[in-house]
Amino acid sequence: MTQKPVPVMTGAGFCVNASKIMRTLIAAFSSSVGKKFLMAFTGLLLSLFLIAHAIGNSTTFLGLDVFNAYAEHLHSLGFFITLFEIGLLLIFGTHIAFAIILYFQNLYARTTRYLVQKASGGRTPGSRTMPYTGLIILIFIIVHLGDFHFIEKTTTIGDLVKQTLNQPVAALFYIVAMAAVILHISHGFWSLFQTFGVNHPKYDCTLRSGTLGLTIILGTVFVLIPLLALVWSGFLS
């Protein structure tokens, strides 16, 4: 019996297959569904970061020493923190880019406006205000980085947080920004399940309750920090 020769992938064949795969991926992510999937995926990664950030920031409730110890531990990671920040920047930039693209595509496709907007079908305050809360969050991140990241630190991060949020204007800005975050993720969390096809009539109620509960927990943590810094002298002491 004659044995059939085993096909060997040549360099040219590999390049052709890689090119086909790349064209397929570009075509997929150029579609409306592909853009929504990428936006949902980056939103999921940002949500995980938000949860981790809330857990870390909750150490402010345990006192100045605990919060400073947490911050020092993060800074001790050195190069890994830098890599993480670069990755986070790329994820956030991708999320913003696709959000803008989808927003203008939807705006262009909407040839007529409805006279009455129904609350059914997923239309909530969170979904209706996504572009606006997203813009507020972007402004907040720029200000937040200017306040605590791109600054020469002459004191501990805990003292810096307390000094910054002791100012009524700064505290009010942070509270409003956190309210925008709450409104944004109140729809974003639920939208993730819809985009990934996880939602189902049998457990939609459970998913909605879970996402609402997570939103309330995160919102409480993030709003309490500037609020307590403003009204309670014993905060971070």
C-alpha positions in Angstrom: 0.0 0.0 0.0 1.4 3.3 -1.0 1.4 5.8 1.9 0.1 9.3 1.0 2.5 12.1 1.5 1.8 14.3 4.5 1.0 17.9 3.4 3.7 20.3 4.5 2.8 23.9 5.2 5.2 26.1 3.3 6.1 29.7 4.2 3.9 31.0 1.3 1.0 28.8 2.4 1.3 30.0 6.0 1.2 33.6 4.8 -1.8 33.0 2.7 -3.7 31.4 5.6 -2.7 34.2 7.9 -3.9 36.7 5.4 -7.2 35.0 5.1 -7.6 34.9 8.9 -6.7 38.6 9.1 -9.2 39.5 6.4 -11.9 37.5 8.1 -11.2 39.2 11.5 -11.3 42.6 9.9 -14.5 41.9 8.1 -16.1 40.5 11.4 -15.1 43.5 13.5 -16.0 45.9 10.8 -19.6 44.8 11.0 -22.1 46.3 13.5 -22.3 43.1 15.4 -18.5 42.8 15.6 -18.1 46.4 16.8 -20.7 45.8 19.5 -18.9 42.6 20.5 -15.6 44.4 20.8 -17.2 47.2 22.8 -18.8 44.6 25.1 -15.6 42.7 25.6 -13.6 45.8 26.4 -16.5 46.9 28.7 -16.2 43.6 30.5 -12.5 44.1 31.1 -13.1 47.6 32.3 -15.8 46.3 34.6 -13.4 43.8 36.1 -10.9 46.6 36.7 -13.7 48.7 38.3 -14.5 45.9 40.7 -10.9 45.5 41.6 -10.5 49.3 42.0 -13.5 49.5 44.3 -12.1 46.7 46.5 -8.8 48.5 46.7 -10.3 51.9 47.3 -12.5 50.4 50.1 -9.4 50.2 52.2 -9.9 54.0 52.8 -12.7 53.0 55.2 -10.1 51.1 57.3 -8.0 54.2 58.0 -5.0 56.0 56.6 -2.3 53.4 57.4 -4.2 50.6 55.7 -4.9 52.6 52.6 -1.2 53.7 52.4 -0.1 50.1 52.8 -2.3 49.1 50.0 -1.0 51.9 47.7 2.6 51.0 48.6 2.0 47.4 47.8 0.7 48.4 44.3 3.7 50.7 43.7 6.1 47.9 44.7 5.0 45.9 41.7 6.9 48.4 39.6 7.2 47.2 35.9 4.0 45.1 36.1 2.0 48.1 37.1 3.3 50.0 34.1 2.4 47.1 31.8 -1.1 47.0 33.4 -1.6 50.7 32.9 -0.6 50.5 29.2 -3.0 47.6 28.7 -5.7 49.5 30.5 -5.1 52.5 28.3 -5.4 50.4 25.2 -8.6 48.8 26.4 -10.1 52.1 27.4 -9.1 53.7 24.1 -10.6 50.8 22.1 -13.9 51.1 24.1 -14.1 54.8 23.5 -13.3 54.5 19.8 -16.0 51.9 19.1 -18.5 53.8 21.3 -18.0 56.9 19.1 -18.2 54.9 15.9 -21.4 53.1 16.9 -22.9 56.3 18.2 -22.5 58.1 14.9 -23.6 55.0 12.9 -26.8 54.8 14.9 -27.3 58.5 14.6 -26.9 58.3 10.8 -29.2 55.3 10.5 -31.9 57.0 12.5 -33.6 58.8 9.7 -36.7 59.6 11.7 -37.0 60.1 15.5 -39.8 58.6 17.5 -42.2 61.1 19.0 -42.7 58.8 22.0 -39.8 56.8 23.6 -41.0 53.7 25.3 -39.3 52.5 28.5 -39.8 48.9 27.4 -37.3 46.9 25.4 -34.3 47.9 27.5 -34.9 51.6 27.2 -33.8 52.9 30.6 -32.3 56.1 31.9 -28.9 54.3 31.8 -29.3 53.3 28.1 -30.6 56.7 27.0 -27.7 58.6 28.7 -24.8 56.3 27.8 -23.0 58.8 25.4 -23.4 61.6 28.0 -22.3 59.7 31.0 -19.5 58.2 28.9 -18.2 61.8 28.2 -18.5 62.7 31.9 -16.5 59.6 32.8 -13.8 60.5 30.2 -13.5 64.0 31.7 -13.4 62.6 35.2 -10.6 60.1 34.3 -8.4 63.0 32.9 -9.0 65.1 36.0 -8.5 62.1 38.3 -5.1 61.2 36.7 -4.1 64.8 37.0 -5.0 64.8 40.7 -3.3 61.6 41.7 -1.1 60.1 39.0 0.7 62.7 37.0 1.7 64.8 40.0 4.8 65.1 42.1 3.9 63.4 45.3 5.4 65.2 48.3 3.1 63.3 50.8 1.5 59.9 51.1 -1.3 59.0 48.7 -3.8 58.9 51.6 -3.0 62.4 52.7 -3.2 63.5 49.0 -6.7 62.0 48.7 -7.9 63.6 51.9 -6.4 67.1 50.9 -8.0 66.9 47.5 -11.5 65.7 48.5 -11.6 68.1 51.5 -12.2 70.8 48.9 -16.0 71.2 48.3 -15.7 71.8 44.6 -13.5 68.8 44.1 -15.6 66.5 46.3 -18.8 67.6 44.5 -17.2 67.0 41.1 -16.2 63.5 42.2 -19.6 62.7 43.5 -21.3 63.8 40.2 -18.7 61.8 38.2 -19.4 58.7 40.4 -23.2 59.2 39.8 -22.4 59.2 36.1 -20.4 56.0 36.5 -23.3 54.4 38.3 -25.8 55.3 35.6 -23.4 54.2 32.9 -22.7 50.7 34.3 -26.4 50.2 35.3 -27.0 49.7 31.6 -23.5 48.5 30.7 -23.5 45.4 32.9 -26.9 44.3 31.6 -25.9 45.1 28.0 -22.9 42.7 28.4 -25.1 39.7 28.9 -27.3 40.7 25.9 -24.3 41.1 23.6 -22.8 37.8 24.6 -26.2 36.0 24.3 -26.3 35.1 28.0 -29.8 36.6 28.6 -32.8 34.3 28.7 -36.4 34.9 29.8 -36.0 32.1 32.5 -33.2 34.0 34.3 -33.4 37.5 33.0 -34.9 38.7 36.3 -32.0 37.1 38.3 -29.4 38.7 35.9 -31.0 42.1 36.2 -31.2 41.8 40.0 -27.5 40.8 40.1 -26.3 43.6 37.9 -28.4 46.1 39.8 -27.0 44.8 43.1 -23.4 45.0 41.8 -24.0 48.5 40.5 -25.4 49.7 43.9 -22.4 48.2 45.8 -19.8 49.8 43.5 -21.7 53.1 43.5 -21.9 53.1 47.3 -18.1 52.6 47.6 -17.2 55.2 45.1 -19.6 57.9 46.3 -18.9 57.4 50.0 -15.2 58.2 49.6 -15.6 61.8 48.4 -18.6 62.3 50.6 -16.9 61.1 53.8 -13.8 63.1 53.0 -15.9 66.2 52.7 -18.1 65.8 55.8 -16.1 63.7 58.3 -12.9 65.0 59.7 -12.0 61.5 60.9 -11.9 60.0 57.4 -8.5 58.7 56.5 -7.0 59.5 59.8 
